[in-house]
Amino acid sequence: MTYKRPRRLNYAVNKKWPKAWGKVGSAVAHYKKLQTRIEFEGETKWLLSAVKIVTAKLNKYQINLNKI
């Protein structure tokens, strides 16, 4: 009995990587926009939770926040 190659496991390697560059760029742009809003509006709960979510995304993409 032969099994087919698991194409589901290869999707992340074949398809996800090229698409992720748009995600990374928009996450960096969102982080910069939030930083300017924090300077203008101050630290509100909404902004702090949004920054927390974006920093988690950037850590997932292994982007260093100090170099942004």
C-alpha positions as CSV (number, residue, x, y, z in Angstrom):
1,M,0.0,0.0,0.0
2,T,1.5,3.3,-1.0
3,Y,0.7,6.7,0.4
4,K,0.5,10.0,-1.3
5,R,2.9,12.7,-0.4
6,P,1.3,14.9,2.3
7,R,0.7,18.1,0.4
8,R,-0.9,19.8,3.3
9,L,2.3,19.8,5.2
10,N,4.2,21.3,2.3
11,Y,1.7,24.2,1.9
12,A,3.5,26.3,4.5
13,V,6.8,25.9,2.7
14,N,5.6,26.3,-0.9
15,K,2.8,29.0,-0.6
16,K,3.0,30.7,2.8
17,W,6.5,32.2,2.5
18,P,5.9,34.5,-0.5
19,K,2.6,35.7,0.8
20,A,4.1,36.5,4.2
21,W,6.1,39.4,2.9
22,G,3.0,41.5,2.5
23,K,2.0,40.5,6.0
24,V,5.3,41.6,7.3
25,G,5.2,44.9,5.5
26,S,1.7,45.7,6.7
27,A,2.6,44.7,10.3
28,V,5.6,47.0,10.3
29,A,3.5,49.9,8.9
30,H,0.8,49.3,11.5
31,Y,3.4,49.3,14.3
32,K,4.8,52.6,13.0
33,K,1.3,54.1,12.8
34,L,0.5,53.0,16.3
35,Q,3.7,54.6,17.6
36,T,2.8,57.9,16.1
37,R,-0.7,57.7,17.5
38,I,0.7,57.0,21.0
39,E,2.8,60.1,20.7
40,F,-0.2,62.1,19.7
41,E,-3.0,60.6,21.8
42,G,-1.1,59.2,24.7
43,E,-1.2,55.6,26.0
44,T,-4.8,54.5,25.9
45,K,-5.9,50.9,26.6
46,W,-7.0,50.4,23.0
47,L,-3.6,51.5,21.7
48,L,-1.7,49.5,24.2
49,S,-3.6,46.3,23.4
50,A,-3.1,47.0,19.6
51,V,0.6,47.4,20.1
52,K,0.7,44.2,22.1
53,I,-1.0,42.3,19.2
54,V,1.3,43.8,16.6
55,T,4.5,43.1,18.6
56,A,3.4,39.5,19.0
57,K,3.0,39.3,15.2
58,L,6.4,40.9,14.6
59,N,8.0,38.4,17.1
60,K,6.3,35.6,15.1
61,Y,7.9,36.9,11.9
62,Q,11.2,37.3,13.8
63,I,11.4,41.1,13.1
64,N,13.6,43.1,15.5
65,L,11.7,46.1,17.0
66,N,14.9,48.0,17.6
67,K,15.7,48.1,13.9
68,I,12.3,49.4,12.7
